[in-house]
Amino acid sequence: MKKFFMLLVVGILLLPMAAKALSFEIDAREDSCTECTEPVDGVCTTICTIYIKNNTGGLGEIKLEIVPASGVTISDVTTFEGWTYSGTLNNAVFQSLLPVDESSFALATFKQTFSSSIEDCSPTIRLEDGKEYPIPTPEPTPEPPHTGVSLPVVILLGGAVLAITLYTITNKNKKMYKI
């Protein structure tokens, strides 16, 4: 009975060492995704980066889900140096050969393709524990309005034509010779 209690105490003491809690968060920065400045045939393409923050150290594997917004297609997941990607968007696994101790770092990028008419194209990163991090995507930049930049040129040309006309009319009555 003594051995049983001793094993129970040792097991209880070792239990916190075996439990592995999440030791990082997703950094949903405003600059996580590029802006779609020139839609081609009404289709926008942006590149989004997954940033990690508040890493407490020893991070070697990250499991997450990349959830696209409605009407958005996600493709081309590319990892940064030292990381590998496997799985699918619904079950993405990023692994590092060496444990990462940096507090903040960039993990991977992915490409989004969507219609320029979609208002909210922001993807969401969902971790294993259910926490969700929406990644902000900048709105497509509308075409700048016509500013009337050609107006000063028209005014200058009109002034030049007016000056030439007045000069011609005033010099018409002058004779070139004396009688």
VMD Tcl script that builds the backbone (N, CA, C; Angstrom):
set m [mol new atoms 537]
animate dup $m
set s [atomselect $m all]
$s set {name element resname resid chain x y z} {
  {N N MET 1 A 0.814 -1.178 0.000}
  {CA C MET 1 A 0.000 0.000 0.000}
  {C C MET 1 A 0.873 1.263 0.000}
  {N N LYS 2 A 2.016 1.180 0.700}
  {CA C LYS 2 A 2.935 2.294 0.754}
  {C C LYS 2 A 3.491 2.614 -0.634}
  {N N LYS 3 A 3.803 1.552 -1.397}
  {CA C LYS 3 A 4.328 1.730 -2.748}
  {C C LYS 3 A 3.272 2.385 -3.645}
  {N N PHE 4 A 2.037 1.993 -3.477}
  {CA C PHE 4 A 0.953 2.566 -4.280}
  {C C PHE 4 A 0.838 4.077 -4.035}
  {N N PHE 5 A 0.866 4.480 -2.755}
  {CA C PHE 5 A 0.787 5.901 -2.435}
  {C C PHE 5 A 2.008 6.657 -2.958}
  {N N MET 6 A 3.157 6.030 -2.872}
  {CA C MET 6 A 4.382 6.655 -3.352}
  {C C MET 6 A 4.311 6.867 -4.866}
  {N N LEU 7 A 3.832 5.877 -5.622}
  {CA C LEU 7 A 3.664 6.003 -7.061}
  {C C LEU 7 A 2.618 7.066 -7.389}
  {N N LEU 8 A 1.559 7.130 -6.605}
  {CA C LEU 8 A 0.518 8.130 -6.810}
  {C C LEU 8 A 1.062 9.544 -6.608}
  {N N VAL 9 A 1.861 9.747 -5.577}
  {CA C VAL 9 A 2.462 11.056 -5.313}
  {C C VAL 9 A 3.424 11.430 -6.431}
  {N N VAL 10 A 4.271 10.507 -6.862}
  {CA C VAL 10 A 5.219 10.760 -7.948}
  {C C VAL 10 A 4.452 11.062 -9.242}
  {N N GLY 11 A 3.398 10.336 -9.511}
  {CA C GLY 11 A 2.569 10.574 -10.700}
  {C C GLY 11 A 1.935 11.947 -10.678}
  {N N ILE 12 A 1.441 12.369 -9.529}
  {CA C ILE 12 A 0.826 13.696 -9.405}
  {C C ILE 12 A 1.873 14.785 -9.604}
  {N N LEU 13 A 3.073 14.570 -9.106}
  {CA C LEU 13 A 4.132 15.557 -9.279}
  {C C LEU 13 A 4.607 15.635 -10.728}
  {N N LEU 14 A 4.612 14.529 -11.445}
  {CA C LEU 14 A 5.067 14.520 -12.827}
  {C C LEU 14 A 3.976 14.926 -13.816}
  {N N LEU 15 A 2.724 14.937 -13.400}
  {CA C LEU 15 A 1.612 15.253 -14.294}
  {C C LEU 15 A 1.750 16.637 -14.932}
  {N N PRO 16 A 2.074 17.706 -14.184}
  {CA C PRO 16 A 2.223 19.016 -14.839}
  {C C PRO 16 A 3.338 19.053 -15.876}
  {N N MET 17 A 4.359 18.228 -15.722}
  {CA C MET 17 A 5.442 18.204 -16.703}
  {C C MET 17 A 4.989 17.556 -18.005}
  {N N ALA 18 A 4.048 16.642 -17.941}
  {CA C ALA 18 A 3.577 15.963 -19.137}
  {C C ALA 18 A 2.539 16.789 -19.879}
  {N N ALA 19 A 1.813 17.645 -19.170}
  {CA C ALA 19 A 0.800 18.478 -19.816}
  {C C ALA 19 A 1.491 19.561 -20.631}
  {N N LYS 20 A 1.024 19.747 -21.849}
  {CA C LYS 20 A 1.650 20.728 -22.726}
  {C C LYS 20 A 0.598 21.759 -23.115}
  {N N ALA 21 A 0.674 22.935 -22.545}
  {CA C ALA 21 A -0.267 24.000 -22.861}
  {C C ALA 21 A 0.261 24.822 -24.036}
  {N N LEU 22 A -0.667 25.500 -24.744}
  {CA C LEU 22 A -0.251 26.383 -25.821}
  {C C LEU 22 A 0.609 27.490 -25.253}
  {N N SER 23 A 1.693 27.766 -25.930}
  {CA C SER 23 A 2.626 28.758 -25.417}
  {C C SER 23 A 2.833 29.894 -26.417}
  {N N PHE 24 A 1.824 30.184 -27.227}
  {CA C PHE 24 A 1.958 31.247 -28.217}
  {C C PHE 24 A 0.566 31.752 -28.600}
  {N N GLU 25 A 0.551 32.861 -29.340}
  {CA C GLU 25 A -0.680 33.420 -29.888}
  {C C GLU 25 A -0.413 33.837 -31.331}
  {N N ILE 26 A -1.482 34.013 -32.086}
  {CA C ILE 26 A -1.366 34.543 -33.443}
  {C C ILE 26 A -1.391 36.064 -33.340}
  {N N ASP 27 A -0.473 36.710 -34.034}
  {CA C ASP 27 A -0.411 38.176 -34.045}
  {C C ASP 27 A -1.185 38.673 -35.262}
  {N N ALA 28 A -2.418 39.130 -35.039}
  {CA C ALA 28 A -3.281 39.609 -36.122}
  {C C ALA 28 A -2.991 41.087 -36.378}
  {N N ARG 29 A -1.909 41.354 -37.085}
  {CA C ARG 29 A -1.487 42.724 -37.374}
  {C C ARG 29 A -2.320 43.326 -38.498}
  {N N GLU 30 A -2.328 44.656 -38.539}
  {CA C GLU 30 A -2.996 45.354 -39.632}
  {C C GLU 30 A -2.274 45.118 -40.959}
  {N N ASP 31 A -0.957 44.879 -40.903}
  {CA C ASP 31 A -0.187 44.682 -42.130}
  {C C ASP 31 A 0.025 43.201 -42.462}
  {N N SER 32 A -0.815 42.326 -41.905}
  {CA C SER 32 A -0.648 40.890 -42.162}
  {C C SER 32 A -0.921 40.528 -43.614}
  {N N CYS 33 A -1.836 41.244 -44.258}
  {CA C CYS 33 A -2.174 40.961 -45.654}
  {C C CYS 33 A -1.858 42.177 -46.517}
  {N N THR 34 A -1.419 41.904 -47.748}
  {CA C THR 34 A -1.158 42.992 -48.686}
  {C C THR 34 A -2.479 43.516 -49.212}
  {N N GLU 35 A -2.440 44.705 -49.774}
  {CA C GLU 35 A -3.642 45.338 -50.303}
  {C C GLU 35 A -3.821 44.956 -51.764}
  {N N CYS 36 A -5.045 44.733 -52.162}
  {CA C CYS 36 A -5.362 44.465 -53.565}
  {C C CYS 36 A -5.549 45.813 -54.248}
  {N N THR 37 A -4.517 46.301 -54.918}
  {CA C THR 37 A -4.578 47.634 -55.503}
  {C C THR 37 A -5.101 47.626 -56.934}
  {N N GLU 38 A -4.822 46.598 -57.701}
  {CA C GLU 38 A -5.260 46.560 -59.094}
  {C C GLU 38 A -5.963 45.237 -59.394}
  {N N PRO 39 A -7.303 45.182 -59.196}
  {CA C PRO 39 A -8.010 43.942 -59.528}
  {C C PRO 39 A -7.887 43.634 -61.017}
  {N N VAL 40 A -7.626 42.389 -61.339}
  {CA C VAL 40 A -7.533 41.947 -62.725}
  {C C VAL 40 A -8.818 41.186 -63.040}
  {N N ASP 41 A -9.596 41.690 -63.989}
  {CA C ASP 41 A -10.885 41.105 -64.372}
  {C C ASP 41 A -11.793 40.929 -63.156}
  {N N GLY 42 A -11.750 41.880 -62.233}
  {CA C GLY 42 A -12.617 41.835 -61.055}
  {C C GLY 42 A -12.167 40.864 -59.978}
  {N N VAL 43 A -10.950 40.302 -60.103}
  {CA C VAL 43 A -10.446 39.335 -59.122}
  {C C VAL 43 A -9.234 39.938 -58.397}
  {N N CYS 44 A -9.285 39.918 -57.079}
  {CA C CYS 44 A -8.185 40.433 -56.262}
  {C C CYS 44 A -7.329 39.276 -55.772}
  {N N THR 45 A -6.045 39.534 -55.620}
  {CA C THR 45 A -5.116 38.571 -55.029}
  {C C THR 45 A -4.315 39.298 -53.956}
  {N N THR 46 A -4.269 38.719 -52.761}
  {CA C THR 46 A -3.477 39.280 -51.681}
  {C C THR 46 A -2.595 38.182 -51.094}
  {N N ILE 47 A -1.512 38.579 -50.472}
  {CA C ILE 47 A -0.618 37.654 -49.767}
  {C C ILE 47 A -0.727 37.979 -48.281}
  {N N CYS 48 A -1.050 36.957 -47.484}
  {CA C CYS 48 A -1.181 37.134 -46.035}
  {C C CYS 48 A -0.054 36.384 -45.323}
  {N N THR 49 A 0.408 36.942 -44.213}
  {CA C THR 49 A 1.470 36.340 -43.421}
  {C C THR 49 A 0.927 35.977 -42.048}
  {N N ILE 50 A 1.266 34.778 -41.588}
  {CA C ILE 50 A 0.890 34.345 -40.239}
  {C C ILE 50 A 2.058 34.677 -39.317}
  {N N TYR 51 A 1.797 35.559 -38.349}
  {CA C TYR 51 A 2.809 35.952 -37.370}
  {C C TYR 51 A 2.487 35.309 -36.028}
  {N N ILE 52 A 3.525 34.881 -35.323}
  {CA C ILE 52 A 3.390 34.299 -33.982}
  {C C ILE 52 A 3.919 35.309 -32.975}
  {N N LYS 53 A 3.239 35.435 -31.834}
  {CA C LYS 53 A 3.724 36.317 -30.768}
  {C C LYS 53 A 3.565 35.612 -29.424}
  {N N ASN 54 A 4.202 36.152 -28.413}
  {CA C ASN 54 A 4.133 35.640 -27.036}
  {C C ASN 54 A 4.552 34.173 -26.923}
  {N N ASN 55 A 5.540 33.780 -27.702}
  {CA C ASN 55 A 6.069 32.421 -27.603}
  {C C ASN 55 A 6.901 32.328 -26.321}
  {N N THR 56 A 6.576 31.348 -25.488}
  {CA C THR 56 A 7.311 31.197 -24.226}
  {C C THR 56 A 8.528 30.306 -24.380}
  {N N GLY 57 A 8.760 29.779 -25.578}
  {CA C GLY 57 A 9.987 29.023 -25.839}
  {C C GLY 57 A 9.751 27.558 -26.086}
  {N N GLY 58 A 10.662 26.975 -26.831}
  {CA C GLY 58 A 10.630 25.549 -27.107}
  {C C GLY 58 A 9.546 25.128 -28.081}
  {N N LEU 59 A 9.087 26.041 -28.913}
  {CA C LEU 59 A 8.005 25.740 -29.848}
  {C C LEU 59 A 8.567 24.987 -31.041}
  {N N GLY 60 A 8.082 23.767 -31.273}
  {CA C GLY 60 A 8.577 22.951 -32.368}
  {C C GLY 60 A 7.493 22.517 -33.329}
  {N N GLU 61 A 6.221 22.634 -32.908}
  {CA C GLU 61 A 5.114 22.222 -33.767}
  {C C GLU 61 A 3.918 23.136 -33.509}
  {N N ILE 62 A 3.290 23.543 -34.582}
  {CA C ILE 62 A 2.095 24.382 -34.492}
  {C C ILE 62 A 1.017 23.749 -35.353}
  {N N LYS 63 A -0.120 23.479 -34.737}
  {CA C LYS 63 A -1.271 22.947 -35.471}
  {C C LYS 63 A -2.348 24.015 -35.464}
  {N N LEU 64 A -2.861 24.321 -36.658}
  {CA C LEU 64 A -3.897 25.328 -36.767}
  {C C LEU 64 A -4.756 25.077 -37.989}
  {N N GLU 65 A -5.808 25.865 -38.099}
  {CA C GLU 65 A -6.711 25.786 -39.237}
  {C C GLU 65 A -6.805 27.171 -39.853}
  {N N ILE 66 A -6.638 27.245 -41.171}
  {CA C ILE 66 A -6.784 28.504 -41.892}
  {C C ILE 66 A -8.191 28.512 -42.481}
  {N N VAL 67 A -9.041 29.385 -41.963}
  {CA C VAL 67 A -10.452 29.428 -42.375}
  {C C VAL 67 A -10.643 30.633 -43.296}
  {N N PRO 68 A -10.928 30.396 -44.581}
  {CA C PRO 68 A -11.135 31.531 -45.496}
  {C C PRO 68 A -12.522 32.141 -45.292}
  {N N ALA 69 A -12.657 33.420 -45.644}
  {CA C ALA 69 A -13.966 34.073 -45.630}
  {C C ALA 69 A -14.798 33.496 -46.770}
  {N N SER 70 A -16.084 33.720 -46.724}
  {CA C SER 70 A -16.992 33.210 -47.751}
  {C C SER 70 A -16.624 33.782 -49.122}
  {N N GLY 71 A -16.472 32.912 -50.109}
  {CA C GLY 71 A -16.136 33.330 -51.464}
  {C C GLY 71 A -14.655 33.551 -51.709}
  {N N VAL 72 A -13.805 33.195 -50.753}
  {CA C VAL 72 A -12.361 33.404 -50.867}
  {C C VAL 72 A -11.665 32.059 -51.025}
  {N N THR 73 A -10.704 31.991 -51.923}
  {CA C THR 73 A -9.909 30.781 -52.133}
  {C C THR 73 A -8.508 31.020 -51.587}
  {N N ILE 74 A -8.027 30.074 -50.788}
  {CA C ILE 74 A -6.680 30.177 -50.226}
  {C C ILE 74 A -5.794 29.109 -50.866}
  {N N SER 75 A -4.570 29.510 -51.233}
  {CA C SER 75 A -3.637 28.565 -51.869}
  {C C SER 75 A -2.202 28.982 -51.559}
  {N N ASP 76 A -1.272 28.208 -52.049}
  {CA C ASP 76 A 0.166 28.508 -51.977}
  {C C ASP 76 A 0.660 28.838 -50.571}
  {N N VAL 77 A 0.519 27.888 -49.654}
  {CA C VAL 77 A 1.061 28.082 -48.304}
  {C C VAL 77 A 2.567 27.870 -48.370}
  {N N THR 78 A 3.330 28.884 -47.947}
  {CA C THR 78 A 4.790 28.836 -47.981}
  {C C THR 78 A 5.314 29.181 -46.592}
  {N N THR 79 A 6.229 28.351 -46.093}
  {CA C THR 79 A 6.769 28.591 -44.750}
  {C C THR 79 A 8.043 29.422 -44.823}
  {N N PHE 80 A 8.370 30.040 -43.699}
  {CA C PHE 80 A 9.631 30.761 -43.587}
  {C C PHE 80 A 10.726 29.773 -43.205}
  {N N GLU 81 A 11.958 30.226 -43.265}
  {CA C GLU 81 A 13.123 29.368 -43.033}
  {C C GLU 81 A 13.035 28.649 -41.688}
  {N N GLY 82 A 13.311 27.347 -41.724}
  {CA C GLY 82 A 13.327 26.537 -40.513}
  {C C GLY 82 A 12.021 25.807 -40.242}
  {N N TRP 83 A 10.975 26.101 -41.016}
  {CA C TRP 83 A 9.668 25.471 -40.794}
  {C C TRP 83 A 9.256 24.660 -42.015}
  {N N THR 84 A 8.489 23.601 -41.790}
  {CA C THR 84 A 7.901 22.814 -42.869}
  {C C THR 84 A 6.386 22.803 -42.684}
  {N N TYR 85 A 5.674 22.639 -43.787}
  {CA C TYR 85 A 4.210 22.636 -43.767}
  {C C TYR 85 A 3.705 21.300 -44.278}
  {N N SER 86 A 2.733 20.739 -43.579}
  {CA C SER 86 A 2.079 19.524 -44.053}
  {C C SER 86 A 0.606 19.603 -43.662}
  {N N GLY 87 A -0.171 18.736 -44.241}
  {CA C GLY 87 A -1.599 18.728 -43.939}
  {C C GLY 87 A -2.387 19.541 -44.947}
  {N N THR 88 A -3.576 19.967 -44.526}
  {CA C THR 88 A -4.463 20.753 -45.372}
  {C C THR 88 A -4.762 22.067 -44.658}
  {N N LEU 89 A -5.537 22.930 -45.311}
  {CA C LEU 89 A -5.907 24.192 -44.676}
  {C C LEU 89 A -6.741 23.950 -43.420}
  {N N ASN 90 A -7.545 22.864 -43.441}
  {CA C ASN 90 A -8.381 22.539 -42.286}
  {C C ASN 90 A -7.581 21.929 -41.145}
  {N N ASN 91 A -6.410 21.396 -41.451}
  {CA C ASN 91 A -5.591 20.744 -40.429}
  {C C ASN 91 A -4.121 20.968 -40.769}
  {N N ALA 92 A -3.684 22.226 -40.689}
  {CA C ALA 92 A -2.318 22.572 -41.063}
  {C C ALA 92 A -1.374 22.265 -39.910}
  {N N VAL 93 A -0.251 21.653 -40.247}
  {CA C VAL 93 A 0.768 21.340 -39.248}
  {C C VAL 93 A 2.074 21.967 -39.706}
  {N N PHE 94 A 2.631 22.823 -38.873}
  {CA C PHE 94 A 3.918 23.455 -39.135}
  {C C PHE 94 A 4.915 22.898 -38.130}
  {N N GLN 95 A 6.038 22.393 -38.641}
  {CA C GLN 95 A 7.039 21.797 -37.760}
  {C C GLN 95 A 8.392 22.449 -37.987}
  {N N SER 96 A 9.144 22.547 -36.887}
  {CA C SER 96 A 10.483 23.101 -36.928}
  {C C SER 96 A 11.461 22.009 -36.508}
  {N N LEU 97 A 12.615 21.949 -37.165}
  {CA C LEU 97 A 13.622 20.955 -36.801}
  {C C LEU 97 A 14.191 21.227 -35.415}
  {N N LEU 98 A 14.363 22.506 -35.111}
  {CA C LEU 98 A 14.886 22.903 -33.797}
  {C C LEU 98 A 13.817 23.704 -33.065}
  {N N PRO 99 A 13.701 23.541 -31.753}
  {CA C PRO 99 A 12.722 24.339 -31.000}
  {C C PRO 99 A 13.003 25.833 -31.140}
  {N N VAL 100 A 11.950 26.603 -31.361}
  {CA C VAL 100 A 12.075 28.049 -31.559}
  {C C VAL 100 A 11.849 28.758 -30.234}
  {N N ASP 101 A 12.812 29.607 -29.850}
  {CA C ASP 101 A 12.727 30.337 -28.594}
  {C C ASP 101 A 12.428 31.821 -28.788}
  {N N GLU 102 A 12.343 32.280 -30.033}
  {CA C GLU 102 A 12.047 33.693 -30.293}
  {C C GLU 102 A 10.640 34.017 -29.806}
  {N N SER 103 A 10.473 35.200 -29.239}
  {CA C SER 103 A 9.162 35.605 -28.721}
  {C C SER 103 A 8.170 35.872 -29.855}
  {N N SER 104 A 8.624 36.505 -30.930}
  {CA C SER 104 A 7.761 36.823 -32.078}
  {C C SER 104 A 8.488 36.459 -33.363}
  {N N PHE 105 A 7.750 35.896 -34.316}
  {CA C PHE 105 A 8.356 35.549 -35.597}
  {C C PHE 105 A 7.265 35.315 -36.635}
  {N N ALA 106 A 7.665 35.337 -37.911}
  {CA C ALA 106 A 6.771 35.045 -39.024}
  {C C ALA 106 A 6.837 33.556 -39.312}
  {N N LEU 107 A 5.670 32.927 -39.423}
  {CA C LEU 107 A 5.604 31.479 -39.618}
  {C C LEU 107 A 5.460 31.099 -41.082}
  {N N ALA 108 A 4.464 31.673 -41.769}
  {CA C ALA 108 A 4.184 31.269 -43.146}
  {C C ALA 108 A 3.391 32.353 -43.864}
  {N N THR 109 A 3.305 32.217 -45.192}
  {CA C THR 109 A 2.458 33.084 -46.007}
  {C C THR 109 A 1.493 32.219 -46.800}
  {N N PHE 110 A 0.386 32.814 -47.209}
  {CA C PHE 110 A -0.544 32.138 -48.113}
  {C C PHE 110 A -1.191 33.171 -49.022}
  {N N LYS 111 A -1.684 32.694 -50.168}
  {CA C LYS 111 A -2.285 33.579 -51.166}
  {C C LYS 111 A -3.797 33.470 -51.090}
  {N N GLN 112 A -4.474 34.623 -51.158}
  {CA C GLN 112 A -5.938 34.677 -51.190}
  {C C GLN 112 A -6.371 35.191 -52.553}
  {N N THR 113 A -7.396 34.590 -53.120}
  {CA C THR 113 A -7.969 35.048 -54.373}
  {C C THR 113 A -9.469 35.213 -54.155}
  {N N PHE 114 A -10.006 36.373 -54.548}
  {CA C PHE 114 A -11.429 36.640 -54.322}
  {C C PHE 114 A -11.915 37.715 -55.279}
  {N N SER 115 A -13.234 37.803 -55.423}
  {CA C SER 115 A -13.847 38.822 -56.265}
  {C C SER 115 A -13.708 40.173 -55.586}
  {N N SER 116 A -13.435 41.211 -56.377}
  {CA C SER 116 A -13.263 42.545 -55.799}
  {C C SER 116 A -14.571 43.081 -55.218}
  {N N SER 117 A -15.698 42.420 -55.502}
  {CA C SER 117 A -16.977 42.865 -54.951}
  {C C SER 117 A -17.213 42.345 -53.533}
  {N N ILE 118 A -16.396 41.394 -53.069}
  {CA C ILE 118 A -16.548 40.861 -51.711}
  {C C ILE 118 A -16.105 41.923 -50.716}
  {N N GLU 119 A -16.961 42.187 -49.731}
  {CA C GLU 119 A -16.652 43.240 -48.763}
  {C C GLU 119 A -15.707 42.765 -47.667}
  {N N ASP 120 A -15.925 41.563 -47.129}
  {CA C ASP 120 A -15.060 41.067 -46.059}
  {C C ASP 120 A -14.334 39.824 -46.549}
  {N N CYS 121 A -13.024 39.974 -46.771}
  {CA C CYS 121 A -12.233 38.850 -47.275}
  {C C CYS 121 A -11.193 38.420 -46.247}
  {N N SER 122 A -11.399 38.777 -44.994}
  {CA C SER 122 A -10.415 38.492 -43.945}
  {C C SER 122 A -10.456 37.027 -43.525}
  {N N PRO 123 A -9.322 36.330 -43.602}
  {CA C PRO 123 A -9.275 34.943 -43.142}
  {C C PRO 123 A -9.217 34.890 -41.612}
  {N N THR 124 A -9.477 33.712 -41.062}
  {CA C THR 124 A -9.394 33.495 -39.622}
  {C C THR 124 A -8.442 32.338 -39.367}
  {N N ILE 125 A -7.583 32.488 -38.376}
  {CA C ILE 125 A -6.693 31.404 -37.961}
  {C C ILE 125 A -7.279 30.819 -36.680}
  {N N ARG 126 A -7.556 29.520 -36.688}
  {CA C ARG 126 A -8.122 28.840 -35.522}
  {C C ARG 126 A -7.094 27.856 -34.981}
  {N N LEU 127 A -6.786 27.987 -33.692}
  {CA C LEU 127 A -5.814 27.098 -33.054}
  {C C LEU 127 A -6.518 25.843 -32.523}
  {N N GLU 128 A -5.707 24.880 -32.071}
  {CA C GLU 128 A -6.230 23.619 -31.538}
  {C C GLU 128 A -7.179 23.825 -30.362}
  {N N ASP 129 A -6.903 24.833 -29.544}
  {CA C ASP 129 A -7.736 25.045 -28.351}
  {C C ASP 129 A -9.027 25.801 -28.654}
  {N N GLY 130 A -9.277 26.113 -29.931}
  {CA C GLY 130 A -10.513 26.775 -30.317}
  {C C GLY 130 A -10.411 28.289 -30.410}
  {N N LYS 131 A -9.293 28.878 -30.000}
  {CA C LYS 131 A -9.151 30.329 -30.113}
  {C C LYS 131 A -9.073 30.715 -31.584}
  {N N GLU 132 A -9.795 31.796 -31.917}
  {CA C GLU 132 A -9.805 32.271 -33.297}
  {C C GLU 132 A -9.191 33.656 -33.376}
  {N N TYR 133 A -8.415 33.872 -34.432}
  {CA C TYR 133 A -7.750 35.145 -34.654}
  {C C TYR 133 A -8.074 35.623 -36.070}
  {N N PRO 134 A -9.005 36.579 -36.220}
  {CA C PRO 134 A -9.270 37.113 -37.564}
  {C C PRO 134 A -8.084 37.959 -38.035}
  {N N ILE 135 A -7.651 37.730 -39.251}
  {CA C ILE 135 A -6.531 38.460 -39.836}
  {C C ILE 135 A -7.105 39.579 -40.706}
  {N N PRO 136 A -6.858 40.838 -40.360}
  {CA C PRO 136 A -7.439 41.928 -41.150}
  {C C PRO 136 A -6.835 42.014 -42.546}
  {N N THR 137 A -7.709 42.230 -43.520}
  {CA C THR 137 A -7.287 42.414 -44.901}
  {C C THR 137 A -7.711 43.803 -45.343}
  {N N PRO 138 A -6.783 44.609 -45.874}
  {CA C PRO 138 A -7.157 45.964 -46.312}
  {C C PRO 138 A -8.195 45.935 -47.423}
  {N N GLU 139 A -9.059 46.937 -47.419}
  {CA C GLU 139 A -10.056 47.077 -48.478}
  {C C GLU 139 A -9.344 47.425 -49.783}
  {N N PRO 140 A -9.874 46.956 -50.933}
  {CA C PRO 140 A -9.277 47.368 -52.206}
  {C C PRO 140 A -9.352 48.888 -52.358}
  {N N THR 141 A -8.291 49.485 -52.856}
  {CA C THR 141 A -8.249 50.930 -53.034}
  {C C THR 141 A -9.061 51.318 -54.257}
  {N N PRO 142 A -10.056 52.200 -54.090}
  {CA C PRO 142 A -10.821 52.623 -55.264}
  {C C PRO 142 A -9.981 53.539 -56.146}
  {N N GLU 143 A -10.399 53.689 -57.409}
  {CA C GLU 143 A -9.673 54.575 -58.307}
  {C C GLU 143 A -9.799 55.997 -57.793}
  {N N PRO 144 A -8.726 56.755 -57.865}
  {CA C PRO 144 A -8.819 58.137 -57.398}
  {C C PRO 144 A -9.748 58.938 -58.308}
  {N N PRO 145 A -10.493 59.892 -57.744}
  {CA C PRO 145 A -11.407 60.693 -58.576}
  {C C PRO 145 A -10.625 61.611 -59.499}
  {N N HIS 146 A -11.282 62.021 -60.585}
  {CA C HIS 146 A -10.656 62.945 -61.532}
  {C C HIS 146 A -10.483 64.285 -60.837}
  {N N THR 147 A -9.271 64.783 -60.802}
  {CA C THR 147 A -8.986 65.980 -60.019}
  {C C THR 147 A -8.941 67.249 -60.848}
  {N N GLY 148 A -9.096 67.187 -62.145}
  {CA C GLY 148 A -9.053 68.390 -62.961}
  {C C GLY 148 A -7.645 68.900 -63.180}
  {N N VAL 149 A -6.666 67.998 -63.214}
  {CA C VAL 149 A -5.278 68.394 -63.393}
  {C C VAL 149 A -5.080 69.063 -64.755}
  {N N SER 150 A -5.888 68.737 -65.762}
  {CA C SER 150 A -5.709 69.321 -67.090}
  {C C SER 150 A -6.286 70.731 -67.179}
  {N N LEU 151 A -7.024 71.196 -66.189}
  {CA C LEU 151 A -7.636 72.521 -66.226}
  {C C LEU 151 A -6.606 73.647 -66.361}
  {N N PRO 152 A -5.490 73.663 -65.606}
  {CA C PRO 152 A -4.510 74.746 -65.789}
  {C C PRO 152 A -3.924 74.785 -67.200}
  {N N VAL 153 A -3.752 73.657 -67.836}
  {CA C VAL 153 A -3.226 73.611 -69.201}
  {C C VAL 153 A -4.218 74.267 -70.149}
  {N N VAL 154 A -5.508 74.003 -69.993}
  {CA C VAL 154 A -6.546 74.597 -70.836}
  {C C VAL 154 A -6.576 76.116 -70.635}
  {N N ILE 155 A -6.447 76.567 -69.391}
  {CA C ILE 155 A -6.453 78.003 -69.116}
  {C C ILE 155 A -5.251 78.682 -69.782}
  {N N LEU 156 A -4.067 78.080 -69.692}
  {CA C LEU 156 A -2.877 78.645 -70.330}
  {C C LEU 156 A -3.024 78.714 -71.849}
  {N N LEU 157 A -3.523 77.628 -72.447}
  {CA C LEU 157 A -3.707 77.627 -73.903}
  {C C LEU 157 A -4.737 78.667 -74.313}
  {N N GLY 158 A -5.820 78.792 -73.559}
  {CA C GLY 158 A -6.848 79.800 -73.861}
  {C C GLY 158 A -6.292 81.204 -73.755}
  {N N GLY 159 A -5.456 81.452 -72.745}
  {CA C GLY 159 A -4.818 82.768 -72.591}
  {C C GLY 159 A -3.887 83.077 -73.741}
  {N N ALA 160 A -3.146 82.084 -74.198}
  {CA C ALA 160 A -2.218 82.287 -75.312}
  {C C ALA 160 A -2.978 82.608 -76.596}
  {N N VAL 161 A -4.070 81.893 -76.851}
  {CA C VAL 161 A -4.891 82.158 -78.044}
  {C C VAL 161 A -5.486 83.557 -77.968}
  {N N LEU 162 A -5.962 83.955 -76.793}
  {CA C LEU 162 A -6.531 85.280 -76.610}
  {C C LEU 162 A -5.478 86.367 -76.831}
  {N N ALA 163 A -4.271 86.155 -76.309}
  {CA C ALA 163 A -3.200 87.141 -76.481}
  {C C ALA 163 A -2.828 87.287 -77.950}
  {N N ILE 164 A -2.715 86.205 -78.665}
  {CA C ILE 164 A -2.369 86.256 -80.096}
  {C C ILE 164 A -3.470 86.962 -80.877}
  {N N THR 165 A -4.726 86.688 -80.547}
  {CA C THR 165 A -5.859 87.320 -81.237}
  {C C THR 165 A -5.851 88.829 -80.990}
  {N N LEU 166 A -5.669 89.252 -79.735}
  {CA C LEU 166 A -5.639 90.686 -79.431}
  {C C LEU 166 A -4.470 91.373 -80.122}
  {N N TYR 167 A -3.325 90.750 -80.161}
  {CA C TYR 167 A -2.153 91.317 -80.814}
  {C C TYR 167 A -2.414 91.494 -82.309}
  {N N THR 168 A -3.018 90.505 -82.909}
  {CA C THR 168 A -3.301 90.565 -84.346}
  {C C THR 168 A -4.295 91.691 -84.644}
  {N N ILE 169 A -5.342 91.823 -83.830}
  {CA C ILE 169 A -6.351 92.851 -84.071}
  {C C ILE 169 A -5.758 94.245 -83.882}
  {N N THR 170 A -4.973 94.456 -82.864}
  {CA C THR 170 A -4.403 95.788 -82.607}
  {C C THR 170 A -3.341 96.162 -83.631}
  {N N ASN 171 A -2.632 95.252 -84.169}
  {CA C ASN 171 A -1.594 95.555 -85.159}
  {C C ASN 171 A -2.142 95.596 -86.577}
  {N N LYS 172 A -3.376 95.261 -86.791}
  {CA C LYS 172 A -3.965 95.222 -88.127}
  {C C LYS 172 A -4.144 96.647 -88.654}
  {N N ASN 173 A -4.444 97.576 -87.788}
  {CA C ASN 173 A -4.686 98.949 -88.224}
  {C C ASN 173 A -3.404 99.744 -88.424}
  {N N LYS 174 A -2.288 99.269 -88.050}
  {CA C LYS 174 A -1.021 99.964 -88.241}
  {C C LYS 174 A -0.496 99.673 -89.633}
  {N N LYS 175 A -0.027 100.711 -90.263}
  {CA C LYS 175 A 0.508 100.518 -91.606}
  {C C LYS 175 A 2.009 100.282 -91.506}
  {N N MET 176 A 2.505 99.549 -92.423}
  {CA C MET 176 A 3.907 99.211 -92.412}
  {C C MET 176 A 4.735 100.265 -93.174}
  {N N TYR 177 A 4.103 101.114 -93.957}
  {CA C TYR 177 A 4.835 102.087 -94.753}
  {C C TYR 177 A 4.199 103.466 -94.586}
  {N N LYS 178 A 4.947 104.525 -94.935}
  {CA C LYS 178 A 4.439 105.902 -94.850}
  {C C LYS 178 A 4.114 106.406 -96.254}
  {N N ILE 179 A 3.103 107.166 -96.369}
  {CA C ILE 179 A 2.728 107.749 -97.667}
  {C C ILE 179 A 3.057 109.219 -97.659}
}
mol reanalyze $m
mol bondsrecalc $m
mol representation Tube
mol addrep $m
